[in-house]
């Protein structure tokens, strides 16, 4: 065999060897393909759930700057009825936001007060208790100290310094700003709001043209919204078939509490629980709906998360609700026991706490089902009044939410 023939033979042998081994090489990856196709979607879903559980909730800080002179009585009473409704609708954002609310009331020099303010809080029961303290009075002349109200909202509340947090003021009133000292000029504080990345949404009540000029200035400067509503606020109660039962459950849940602590702290917490128990049906129903949404979002991921989020009022001021934290009972001295447990043996105290906790669990499950059914009913049967105060609040929130990763 010559060299040329030998080369051809070698090449043929090499090619044959390659072709004979190729099926085995090709079959190995093919045999592995189905497994990743079956496992990957499940793994992706698990990863998505873990990322959602680990990622921080978007944050919204809202401060209502409210004219509380005599002409604003209708709006103030409506706001008290609707505060849980407003918060519940804000909580419908996806992902469920962490909401804080603050309040500033303003009148004018010579009135009972010029301003009253309550700092940002994520405890809506506290916000409601503070809002209840606002009563319409004074006024009777125009203008009012708008600049002081806006200025204190911008400068004296504990706003987050994080630019990722959505920060919004709702400036609400009917008279134009008073022209007093420059320290509290509304234009200055609108500019300071812009510097602090706070959006000012303005809601004019009535039809005063000077108010419109000022309100539009503050809104435009901060990329906010301007709207006009009726003097009374235009908020209408919408009854559902579930409100009465939810109000009853809300009242019963408020009674499933045992506050320990100093006597004055216990009294303050009981008064707070009584206020929650006495809410009107619509407000009580909205309160339950809000608590279910927001407290569920607070649950830690994985094992150890509570089976059912609580709708009962949370303890404040250093008190401990022993029904919510039964293990704390062992460390409570006799002088700080709630009246319901005084004079009982340790065994009887523990039994009482367990009894209330068991009753509370049943109520929480009932509340969750009723709240879900109510939300479904409202989605099918209720059209929101577009020119009402609560609708305008949601309009403003939605206008700014997309910039902060929220959808409605």
Buried (B, 14 or more C-beta within 10 A) or exposed (E): EEEEEEEEEEEEEEEEEEEEEEEEEEEEEEEEEEEEEEEEEEEEEEEEEEEEEEEEBBBBBBBBBBBBBBBBBBBBBBBBBBBBBBBBBBBBBEBBBBBBBBBBBBBBEEBEEBBBBBBBBBBBBBBBBBBEEBEBBBBEEBBBBBBBBBBBBBEEBEBBEEEEBBBBBBBBBBBBBBEBEEEBBBBBBBBBBBEBBBBBBBBBBBEBEEBBEBBBBBBBBBBBBBBBBBBBBBBEEBEBEBBEBBBBBBBBBBBBBBBBBEEEBBEBBBEBBEBBBEBEBBBBBBBBBBBBBBBBBEBEEEEEEBEBBBBBBBBBEEBBBBBBEBEEBEEBEEEBBBEBBEEEEEEEBBEBBEEBBEBBBEBBEBBBEBBEBBBEEBEEEEEBBEEBBBBBBBBBBBBBBEEBBBEE
